[in-house]
């Protein structure tokens, strides 16, 4: 943490998933912008290059990329966050919003408990997938949500 305080897993488990997602969203925004700050020629260019990545669709895609790399405890947290009662989103986009929230909750949890693991997973997210379609506006790796 920026304050230098690391929470135990049990302390972090007491934090509501929506609050973890709120922290995780900020972590992901900062991570993506930090990677772009040295290559973008302006704030406007940086925003253009990062907006799609940090959007709910981009976060849903990021979660899909991470699925195979997650430990059982992380998968459980993702499942619980994805199954939370959704906010008032359009029905057609609800699955993507839920996945984005699950991704954010995972990042928030790891930010508070295990920075090394957080960095490891963020590297997986930022590594281009070989042999796969980029699927810019597609289904973001829709998989069965029946877990």
N, C-alpha and C positions, 0 to 999 in steps of 0.2 A: 504494500500500500504506500501511497505517497507519504503517509504519516509514519511509515516504518512498522506499523503494527500488523501482525499476521494473526488472523483468527484461527481457532481450532475448527475442525470439521463440525463438531457438535455446536459450537457457537454460530457458525455460518448456517447450519441446518435450522436454527431458530429464526432466521431472517425470512420473512415471507418471500415467495418466489417472485412476485411482482417487483419487490424492492431489489432483489438480485438482478432481475432483468433491467431495471432502470440503471443500475451501476454498470452492467454488462454492455448496455447500449453506449454509454459514455466511453467505456474502455475500447470498444470496437471502433467508434468514431475517431478517437485519438490515435489508435494503432494505424488505421488506414491513412489518416492525414499525416502522421509522422513519417510514413513510408513515402509519401508524395511531396513533402515539403522541400526536399532537395532537388527534385526534378521538375517541379511546376514553376513556370515563370511568373505566375501571379496567383493571388488568392482566388480569383475568378476561375482560372484554369484548374487549380487544385480542386475547387468545388465541383467543376464539371467532371473531372476524372474520378472523383470519389463518391459522388451522389448515388450512382447506381449500385455501388458496392455496399454502402451502408444503408441502403433502402431495405424495406422488409423483404423484397424479392431477393436482393443480394444476400441478406442474412439467411434466408431459407436455403439458398444455394450453398452457402458456407456450411450450414448444418449438415446438408446432404454429403458434402465432401468429407466431413469429420466422422460420419457414422461408423465406419469401420475402425477408426482409431480410438474410439471411446472405451473406457473401462466400464465395468458393470454398474458401479455407483454413479458414474456420469450419465450412462444411458438411462438409469432410473430417474435422475434429476431432470433430464431432458423430457422423458415421458411424462412426468408429473407436471412440468411447466407447460408442455404442449397440450395437456388435457385440462388446464385451468379453464374456468368459465371465461369465454372471450368477451372483449369489449364490443361495442356496437359497430362491427365491421360488416361490409357487404358480404353476403353469403358466399359469393363466388371467390372471394379473396381470403376467406376465413382460414383455410388450411395453411396458406402461406404466412399469414399473420401469426398463427399459432406456432409454426416452426421458427419464425423469427424471434418470437418471445422466448421459446425454448433455448435457442442459440444464445440470446442475450443473458438468460438466467444462468446458463452454463458458464459464460464468460465472467459474469459477476461473481459467481461462487468461486471460480478458480482465481480470480483477481484477489479475493479476500483470503484465500486459503493456500494457494500453491502457484506462485508466479512462474516457476519453472515449467510446470505443466501447461499453464496458460500460454506461455511463449511457444511451447512445443506444438500445441494445437493451432495457434495462429499461423505458424509456419506451414502447417498442412493446408490451411485455408488459402494462404497466399501463393502456394506452389501451383502452377498451372497443371491441369489434368491432361495427360497425354492420351490421345486416341479417343477423346470424348468431344462431343459437340458442345460448343460454348453455351448454346441454348439461352441467349440473352433475355428473352421475354417469355420463355417457356414455362413448364410446370415446376421448375426448380427442384427437380428430382422427387416428384411426388411419389411417395411410397405409402403403403398401407398404414393408416393411423390406428389400427386396432390393437396396438400393444397393450 
